[in-house]
């Protein structure tokens, strides 16, 4: 299953909800959502700085990741950026593929 990194930044409403419900409740809610998509929550961390939240999850496919991103960003309480994570072995396999590309020449 593909893995995804989500970086989230809470707006005022999201921060107020954390104060009211607690951080553990937020992790539980995210885990429930990931599980409902057929995935698993691998890591969930809060942080200081521009990014308030880091999540690593395994999902069955990119469609599930898009669904999670749409629902999260539509909430208005958090702005999330999702990145697909790639294993070194996948990069090795891609590097060995011959795709017949020729770069443009400047001469």
C-alpha positions as CSV (number, residue, x, y, z in Angstrom):
1,X,0.0,0.0,0.0
2,X,1.3,3.5,-0.8
3,X,2.3,5.7,2.1
4,X,1.4,9.4,2.4
5,X,2.8,12.2,4.5
6,X,0.3,14.9,5.6
7,X,1.4,18.2,6.9
8,X,-1.3,20.2,8.5
9,X,-1.7,23.8,9.8
10,X,-4.6,24.5,12.1
11,X,-6.7,27.7,11.7
12,X,-8.2,29.3,14.8
13,X,-11.2,26.9,14.8
14,X,-8.9,23.9,14.7
15,X,-6.8,25.2,17.5
16,X,-9.9,25.9,19.6
17,X,-11.1,22.3,19.0
18,X,-7.8,21.0,20.2
19,X,-8.1,23.0,23.4
20,X,-11.6,21.8,23.9
21,X,-11.4,18.1,22.9
22,X,-7.7,17.4,23.4
23,X,-4.9,16.2,21.1
24,X,-5.5,12.5,21.8
25,X,-9.1,12.9,20.6
26,X,-7.8,14.4,17.3
27,X,-5.4,11.5,16.8
28,X,-8.3,9.0,17.4
29,X,-10.5,10.9,14.9
30,X,-7.8,10.8,12.3
31,X,-7.1,7.1,12.9
32,X,-10.8,6.4,12.5
33,X,-10.9,8.3,9.2
34,X,-7.8,6.5,7.9
35,X,-9.2,3.1,8.9
36,X,-12.5,3.8,7.2
37,X,-10.6,4.3,4.0
38,X,-9.0,0.9,4.4
39,X,-5.7,2.3,5.6
40,X,-3.5,2.4,8.7
41,X,-2.2,5.3,10.7
42,X,1.6,4.9,11.1
43,X,2.5,8.1,12.8
44,X,0.8,11.2,14.2
45,X,2.8,14.1,15.7
46,X,2.1,17.7,16.7
47,X,4.9,20.2,16.1
48,X,5.9,23.8,16.6
49,X,6.4,26.1,13.6
50,X,4.6,26.6,10.3
51,X,3.3,23.1,10.4
52,X,1.3,22.0,13.4
53,X,0.7,18.4,12.5
54,X,2.6,15.5,10.8
55,X,0.8,12.3,9.8
56,X,2.1,9.3,8.0
57,X,-0.5,6.9,6.8
58,X,-0.8,3.9,4.5
59,X,-3.8,4.0,2.2
60,X,-5.0,1.5,-0.5
61,X,-4.5,4.0,-3.4
62,X,-4.3,7.6,-4.4
63,X,-8.1,7.9,-4.7
64,X,-8.3,7.3,-0.9
65,X,-5.6,9.9,-0.3
66,X,-7.5,12.4,-2.4
67,X,-10.7,11.7,-0.5
68,X,-8.9,12.3,2.8
69,X,-7.4,15.5,1.5
70,X,-10.7,16.9,0.2
71,X,-12.6,16.2,3.5
72,X,-9.7,17.6,5.6
73,X,-9.3,20.8,3.6
74,X,-13.0,21.4,3.2
75,X,-13.5,21.4,7.0
76,X,-12.1,24.9,7.2
77,X,-10.3,24.2,10.5
78,X,-7.0,22.9,9.0
79,X,-5.0,23.4,5.8
80,X,-3.4,20.1,4.8
81,X,-0.8,19.2,2.2
82,X,-0.4,15.5,1.2
83,X,2.7,14.0,-0.2
84,X,3.1,10.5,-1.6
85,X,6.1,8.8,-0.1
86,X,8.3,6.7,-2.3
87,X,10.5,3.7,-1.3
88,X,14.2,3.7,-2.4
89,X,13.5,0.4,-4.3
90,X,10.8,2.1,-6.3
91,X,13.3,4.8,-7.3
92,X,15.9,2.1,-8.2
93,X,13.3,0.4,-10.5
94,X,12.4,3.7,-12.1
95,X,16.0,4.6,-12.7
96,X,16.5,1.4,-14.7
97,X,13.5,2.1,-17.0
98,X,14.4,3.1,-20.6
99,X,11.8,5.6,-21.7
100,X,13.5,6.9,-24.8
101,X,13.6,10.5,-23.8
102,X,16.1,12.9,-25.4
103,X,16.7,16.3,-23.8
104,X,16.6,19.4,-26.0
105,X,19.9,20.5,-27.5
106,X,21.0,24.1,-27.4
107,X,23.5,24.0,-30.3
